[in-house]
Amino acid sequence: MNTADREQMFVLALKELLPSLRSNSDKQIRDKIGKEKLNEAIESMTDYVEGACGELNRNETFAMYVQVLKQLSAYLTGTMSIPFTLNTATTHMSLLAYAVDQAFPGYAEVGLLKSIISPKALQPLVRKAG
């Protein structure tokens, strides 16, 4: 997946979690974040997701972006009492791995994070009894 696709998936995931953004165009959201901050956030997201999941198709990438951002949101609002906004989402991207690990302990470390969006990811790990 190229950089433009990753950017689009990231912006769509933000729109999914922040309903107030849905009336904004992708360009407006990119402008609000700023090019440098957006690129840093996407790079952090991509590095984490690809490192924890390996290759993902477009739909899986979107689903994973939404799921990990949900965990970041839950961590920020629940543990840190920080509202989840466009600014806090991009500013606190460095907490993404920690937030996901709080929700799914060890999944990323052992390569099971993809299983939170696709039960098929577990199939190679299941052995037939017999």
N, CA and C of each residue as an Amber inpcrd file, in Angstrom:
protein
   390
   0.8520000  -1.1660000   0.0000000   0.0000000   0.0000000   0.0000000
   0.9080000   1.2430000   0.0000000   0.5650000   2.2050000  -0.8180000
   1.4010000   3.3970000  -0.9240000   1.0370000   4.4320000   0.1520000
   1.8170000   5.4890000   0.2120000   1.6470000   6.5250000   1.2310000
   0.2820000   7.2030000   1.1530000  -0.1810000   7.4840000  -0.0570000
  -1.4860000   8.1410000  -0.2190000  -2.6110000   7.2490000   0.3110000
  -2.5180000   5.9460000   0.0710000  -3.5280000   5.0100000   0.5850000
  -3.5090000   4.9670000   2.1090000  -2.3190000   4.9340000   2.6880000
  -2.2040000   4.9160000   4.1550000  -2.7970000   6.1920000   4.7490000
  -2.5200000   7.3080000   4.1040000  -3.0580000   8.5860000   4.5740000
  -4.5840000   8.5760000   4.5250000  -5.1270000   8.0830000   3.4300000
  -6.5800000   8.0160000   3.2890000  -7.1840000   7.1040000   4.3600000
  -6.5670000   5.9550000   4.6080000  -7.0720000   5.0310000   5.6290000
  -7.0190000   5.6750000   7.0150000  -5.9550000   6.4120000   7.2910000
  -5.8040000   7.0780000   8.5810000  -6.8950000   8.1380000   8.7730000
  -7.1030000   8.9560000   7.7630000  -8.1220000  10.0060000   7.8460000
  -9.5170000   9.3860000   7.9810000  -9.7870000   8.3270000   7.2430000
 -11.0850000   7.6510000   7.3570000 -11.2800000   7.0520000   8.7520000
 -10.2220000   6.4980000   9.3140000 -10.3100000   5.9310000  10.6640000
 -10.5970000   7.0340000  11.6820000  -9.9570000   8.1870000  11.5120000
 -10.2380000   9.3180000  12.3960000 -11.6960000   9.7540000  12.2780000
 -12.2030000   9.7970000  11.0540000 -13.6140000  10.1610000  10.8460000
 -14.5470000   9.1510000  11.5020000 -14.1590000   7.9030000  11.4880000
 -14.9610000   6.8480000  12.1070000 -15.0770000   7.0670000  13.6200000
 -13.9930000   7.4880000  14.2390000 -13.9680000   7.6440000  15.6880000
 -14.3630000   9.0310000  16.1800000 -14.2640000  10.0050000  15.3030000
 -14.6130000  11.3780000  15.6680000 -15.7300000  11.8790000  14.7480000
 -16.9830000  11.6100000  15.1090000 -18.1090000  11.9720000  14.2460000
 -18.1250000  13.4470000  13.8340000 -17.5620000  14.3120000  14.6520000
 -17.5370000  15.7370000  14.3150000 -16.7090000  16.0160000  13.0540000
 -15.8560000  15.0850000  12.6780000 -15.0300000  15.2630000  11.4750000
 -15.7330000  14.8340000  10.1940000 -16.8160000  14.1230000  10.3130000
 -17.4630000  13.5390000   9.1350000 -17.9440000  14.5600000   8.1240000
 -18.2500000  15.7630000   8.5780000 -18.7000000  16.7950000   7.6340000
 -17.5300000  17.5110000   6.9660000 -16.3180000  17.2250000   7.4080000
 -15.1290000  17.8230000   6.8030000 -14.6060000  16.9550000   5.6730000
 -14.0430000  17.5830000   4.6830000 -13.3980000  16.8300000   3.6130000
 -12.0670000  16.2930000   4.1350000 -11.5220000  15.3070000   3.4460000
 -10.2220000  14.7600000   3.8280000  -9.1620000  15.8650000   3.8030000
  -9.2480000  16.7360000   2.8170000  -8.2860000  17.8320000   2.6990000
  -8.3800000  18.7640000   3.9020000  -9.5910000  19.0680000   4.3360000
  -9.7650000  19.9380000   5.5070000  -9.1370000  19.3020000   6.7480000
  -9.3180000  18.0140000   6.8920000  -8.7450000  17.3110000   8.0450000
  -7.2250000  17.3190000   7.9620000  -6.6980000  17.0410000   6.7710000
  -5.2410000  17.0840000   6.5900000  -4.6950000  18.4780000   6.9190000
  -5.4050000  19.5090000   6.4780000  -4.9730000  20.8800000   6.7510000
  -5.0230000  21.1950000   8.2450000  -6.0510000  20.7040000   8.9530000
  -6.1600000  20.9360000  10.3950000  -4.9960000  20.2940000  11.1510000
  -4.6140000  19.1070000  10.7240000  -3.5300000  18.3920000  11.3960000
  -2.1800000  19.0200000  11.0560000  -1.9980000  19.3410000   9.8000000
  -0.7110000  19.8500000   9.3430000   0.0860000  18.7240000   8.7140000
   0.7810000  19.0320000   7.6500000   1.4770000  18.0070000   6.8660000
   2.4990000  17.2160000   7.6870000   3.3430000  17.9320000   8.4270000
   4.3960000  17.2600000   9.1800000   3.8280000  16.3620000  10.2780000
   2.8850000  16.8930000  11.0350000   2.2730000  16.1220000  12.1240000
   1.5000000  14.9200000  11.5710000   0.8140000  15.1130000  10.4550000
   0.0790000  14.0220000   9.8200000   1.0360000  12.9310000   9.3690000
   2.1160000  13.3160000   8.7210000   3.0940000  12.3280000   8.2500000
   3.7030000  11.5430000   9.4130000   4.0010000  12.2300000  10.5090000
   4.5490000  11.5560000  11.6910000   3.5360000  10.5710000  12.2760000
   2.2760000  10.9810000  12.3500000   1.2280000  10.1160000  12.8990000
   1.0260000   8.8830000  12.0220000   1.0000000   9.0900000  10.7150000
   0.8160000   7.9670000   9.7920000   2.0090000   7.0260000   9.8540000
   3.2020000   7.5850000   9.9440000   4.3990000   6.7510000  10.0430000
   4.3810000   5.9180000  11.3170000   4.0020000   6.5320000  12.4320000
   3.8940000   5.7990000  13.6960000   2.8550000   4.6820000  13.5990000
   1.7010000   5.0230000  13.0400000   0.6300000   4.0480000  12.8880000
   1.0700000   2.8970000  11.9880000   1.6410000   3.2360000  10.8550000
   2.0660000   2.2220000   9.8830000   3.1420000   1.3180000  10.4730000
   4.1420000   1.9090000  11.1000000   5.2140000   1.1070000  11.6970000
   4.6640000   0.1360000  12.7270000   3.7680000   0.6330000  13.5630000
   3.2050000  -0.2320000  14.6070000   2.3490000  -1.3470000  14.0070000
   1.4200000  -0.9730000  13.1400000   0.4840000  -1.9570000  12.5830000
   1.2180000  -2.9880000  11.7220000   2.0980000  -2.5370000  10.8580000
   2.8120000  -3.4920000  10.0040000   3.7670000  -4.3580000  10.8200000
   4.3680000  -3.7790000  11.8450000   5.2510000  -4.5620000  12.7040000
   4.5020000  -5.6240000  13.4910000   3.2840000  -5.3090000  13.9050000
   2.4900000  -6.2300000  14.7240000   1.6670000  -7.2120000  13.8930000
   1.3710000  -6.8410000  12.6390000   0.4530000  -7.6590000  11.8350000
   1.0690000  -8.2150000  10.5550000   2.1230000  -7.6260000  10.0740000
   2.6540000  -8.0280000   8.7760000   1.8130000  -7.4340000   7.6600000
   1.7510000  -8.1220000   6.5630000   1.0070000  -7.6520000   5.3940000
  -0.4980000  -7.6450000   5.6570000  -1.1360000  -6.5530000   5.2910000
  -2.5890000  -6.4350000   5.3900000  -3.1290000  -5.9070000   4.0710000
  -4.3210000  -6.3630000   3.7090000  -4.9470000  -5.7820000   2.5230000
  -5.5930000  -4.4530000   2.9240000  -6.1840000  -3.7890000   1.9740000
  -6.7550000  -2.4510000   2.2150000  -7.8380000  -2.4640000   3.3020000
  -8.7580000  -3.4130000   3.2310000  -9.8400000  -3.4940000   4.2200000
  -9.3020000  -3.8280000   5.6110000  -8.3370000  -4.7290000   5.6680000
  -7.7430000  -5.0860000   6.9510000  -6.9860000  -3.9000000   7.5500000
  -6.3110000  -3.1420000   6.6930000  -5.5830000  -1.9620000   7.1710000
  -6.5450000  -0.9660000   7.7940000  -7.6460000  -0.6950000   7.1040000
  -8.6370000   0.2380000   7.6490000  -9.1860000  -0.2780000   8.9780000
  -9.5560000  -1.5390000   9.0210000 -10.1060000  -2.1250000  10.2490000
  -9.0940000  -2.0540000  11.3890000  -7.8370000  -2.3170000  11.0910000
  -6.8090000  -2.2790000  12.1300000  -6.5710000  -0.8470000  12.6070000
  -6.5320000   0.0990000  11.6780000  -6.3720000   1.5060000  12.0660000
  -7.5000000   1.9310000  13.0020000  -8.7280000   1.5530000  12.6690000
  -9.8680000   1.9090000  13.5260000  -9.7130000   1.2580000  14.9010000
  -9.3680000  -0.0090000  14.9300000  -9.2650000  -0.7170000  16.2070000
  -8.1630000  -0.1600000  17.1010000  -6.9990000   0.1070000  16.5340000
  -5.9210000   0.6150000  17.3830000  -6.1920000   2.0570000  17.8230000
  -6.8380000   2.8450000  16.9620000  -7.2140000   4.1980000  17.3870000
  -8.2910000   4.1540000  18.4750000  -9.1740000   3.1540000  18.4230000
 -10.1680000   2.9860000  19.4960000  -9.4700000   2.7190000  20.8230000
  -8.4220000   1.9210000  20.7680000  -7.6920000   1.6060000  21.9940000
  -6.9410000   2.8260000  22.5110000  -6.3860000   3.6170000  21.5950000
  -5.7390000   4.8600000  22.0030000  -6.7590000   5.7960000  22.6330000
  -7.9310000   5.8970000  22.0300000  -9.0030000   6.7420000  22.5600000
  -9.4060000   6.2870000  23.9610000  -9.5930000   4.9880000  24.1210000
  -9.9960000   4.4470000  25.4270000  -8.9270000   4.7270000  26.4780000
  -7.6840000   4.5980000  26.0980000  -6.5940000   4.8440000  27.0400000
  -6.5330000   6.3250000  27.4240000  -6.6010000   7.1950000  26.4220000
  -6.5250000   8.6300000  26.6990000  -7.6900000   9.1040000  27.5650000
  -8.9040000   8.6880000  27.1980000 -10.0740000   9.1670000  27.9380000
 -10.2320000   8.4610000  29.2770000  -9.9790000   7.1740000  29.3130000
 -10.2020000   6.4030000  30.5360000  -9.0860000   6.5110000  31.5480000
  -7.8660000   6.3080000  31.1210000  -6.7360000   6.2850000  32.0440000
  -6.1520000   7.6650000  32.2980000  -6.0330000   8.4420000  31.2400000
  -5.3710000   9.7360000  31.3770000  -6.3450000  10.9090000  31.5160000
  -7.6310000  10.6460000  31.3570000  -8.6690000  11.6880000  31.4230000
  -8.4220000  12.8320000  30.4490000  -7.9850000  12.4650000  29.2550000
  -7.7490000  13.4290000  28.1820000  -8.8050000  13.1760000  27.1060000
  -9.5430000  14.1910000  26.6840000 -10.5460000  13.9710000  25.6390000
  -9.8730000  13.5440000  24.3350000 -10.5330000  12.6650000  23.6270000
  -9.9990000  12.1870000  22.3490000 -10.4590000  13.1380000  21.2540000
  -9.5250000  13.9100000  20.7570000  -9.7880000  14.8780000  19.6980000
  -8.8020000  14.6380000  18.5710000  -8.9650000  15.3610000  17.4950000
  -8.0380000  15.2650000  16.3730000  -6.6180000  15.5840000  16.8430000
  -6.4820000  16.6180000  17.6400000  -5.1620000  17.0120000  18.1370000
  -4.5660000  15.9640000  19.0740000  -5.3550000  15.4850000  20.0330000
  -4.7950000  14.5100000  20.9760000  -4.4940000  13.1780000  20.2930000
  -5.2870000  12.8170000  19.3110000  -5.0280000  11.5740000  18.5790000
  -3.6650000  11.6160000  17.9030000  -3.3770000  12.7250000  17.2450000
  -2.1080000  12.8150000  16.5200000  -0.9450000  13.1460000  17.4400000
  -1.1850000  13.8890000  18.5000000  -0.1250000  14.2530000  19.4350000
   0.3280000  13.0710000  20.2850000  -0.6000000  12.2050000  20.6530000
  -0.2820000  11.0900000  21.5490000  -0.1150000   9.7550000  20.8130000
   0.2210000   9.8070000  19.5550000   0.4130000   8.5800000  18.7770000
   1.5300000   7.7150000  19.3660000   2.4510000   8.3310000  20.0960000
   3.5430000   7.5650000  20.7060000   3.0310000   6.5910000  21.7750000
   1.8080000   6.7910000  22.2530000   1.2150000   5.9040000  23.2580000
   0.4300000   4.7450000  22.6390000   0.4020000   4.6930000  21.3270000
  -0.4190000   3.7020000  20.6250000  -0.0880000   2.2690000  21.0400000
   1.1600000   1.8950000  20.9850000   1.5510000   0.5200000  21.3260000
   1.1780000   0.1840000  22.7630000   1.4010000   1.1110000  23.6740000
   1.0720000   0.8830000  25.0750000  -0.4360000   0.7250000  25.2560000
  -1.2050000   1.5970000  24.6080000  -2.6640000   1.5510000  24.7250000
  -3.2180000   0.2320000  24.1870000  -2.7050000  -0.2210000  23.0620000
  -3.1740000  -1.4800000  22.4750000  -2.7650000  -2.6490000  23.3700000
  -1.5590000  -2.5880000  23.9190000  -1.1080000  -3.6670000  24.7950000
  -1.9350000  -3.7340000  26.0780000  -2.4470000  -2.6120000  26.5310000
  -3.3170000  -2.6140000  27.7020000  -4.6180000  -3.3630000  27.3960000
  -5.1190000  -3.2000000  26.1890000  -6.3750000  -3.8600000  25.7990000
  -6.1690000  -5.3110000  25.3730000  -5.0650000  -5.5700000  24.7000000
  -4.7700000  -6.9100000  24.1760000  -3.3430000  -7.2920000  24.5850000
  -3.1490000  -7.6310000  25.8490000  -1.7970000  -7.8830000  26.3530000
  -1.0600000  -8.9710000  25.5750000   0.0910000  -8.5920000  25.0580000
   0.9570000  -9.5490000  24.3770000   0.6070000  -9.8780000  22.9370000
  -0.5480000  -9.4640000  22.4590000  -0.9640000  -9.8250000  21.1050000
   0.0370000  -9.3380000  20.0600000   0.4350000  -8.0830000  20.1330000
   1.3560000  -7.5310000  19.1370000   2.7090000  -8.2270000  19.2300000
   3.1590000  -8.4700000  20.4340000   4.4750000  -9.0640000  20.6610000
   4.6040000 -10.4520000  20.0390000   3.5390000 -11.2410000  20.0940000
   3.5980000 -12.6050000  19.5600000   2.9720000 -12.7350000  18.1720000
   2.6130000 -11.6120000  17.5760000   2.0930000 -11.6340000  16.2120000
   0.6260000 -11.9800000  16.0740000  -0.1580000 -11.7990000  17.1190000
  -1.5820000 -12.1330000  17.0700000  -2.4980000 -10.9250000  16.9380000
  -1.9500000  -9.7420000  16.7820000  -2.7990000  -8.5480000  16.7510000
  -3.8080000  -8.5960000  15.6070000  -3.4300000  -9.1790000  14.5020000
  -4.3540000  -9.2680000  13.3620000  -5.6250000 -10.0400000  13.7320000
  -5.5370000 -10.9000000  14.7120000  -6.7040000 -11.7050000  15.0990000
  -7.8310000 -10.8630000  15.6890000  -7.5610000  -9.6120000  16.0960000
  -8.6440000  -8.7880000  16.6290000  -9.5710000  -8.2930000  15.5260000
  -9.1200000  -8.3720000  14.2840000  -9.9850000  -7.9770000  13.1700000
 -10.3420000  -9.1540000  12.2740000  -9.5900000 -10.2500000  12.3720000
  -9.8160000 -11.3810000  11.4860000  -9.5310000 -12.6970000  12.2020000
 -10.5700000 -13.4500000  12.5330000 -10.3360000 -14.7430000  13.1770000
  -9.5060000 -15.6900000  12.3110000  -9.4770000 -15.4520000  11.0030000
  -8.6740000 -16.2910000  10.1110000  -7.1990000 -16.2210000  10.4750000
  -6.7800000 -15.1360000  11.1040000  -5.3810000 -14.9840000  11.4790000
  -4.9470000 -16.0390000  12.4830000  -5.8960000 -16.6190000  13.2060000
  -5.5790000 -17.6440000  14.1780000  -5.5200000 -19.0410000  13.5760000
  -6.1000000 -19.2700000  12.4200000  -6.2050000 -20.5980000  11.8460000
  -4.8830000 -21.3340000  11.7180000  -3.8070000 -20.7030000  11.2640000
  -2.5520000 -21.4630000  11.1850000  -2.0300000 -21.9050000  12.5540000
  -2.4830000 -21.2600000  13.6180000  -2.0230000 -21.5840000  14.9430000
  -2.8090000 -22.7230000  15.5780000  -3.9800000 -23.0150000  15.0510000
  -4.8360000 -24.0520000  15.6060000  -4.4240000 -25.3980000  15.0140000
  -4.1350000 -26.3410000  15.8900000  -3.7350000 -27.6700000  15.4500000
  -4.8930000 -28.6320000  15.6480000  -5.0030000 -29.5480000  14.7280000
  -6.0580000 -30.5460000  14.8460000  -5.6600000 -31.5790000  15.9050000
  -6.6290000 -31.8980000  16.7430000  -6.3820000 -32.9420000  17.7480000
  -6.4140000 -34.3020000  17.0600000  -5.6070000 -35.1760000  17.5140000
  -5.7250000 -36.4730000  16.8970000  -4.5360000 -37.2290000  16.9890000
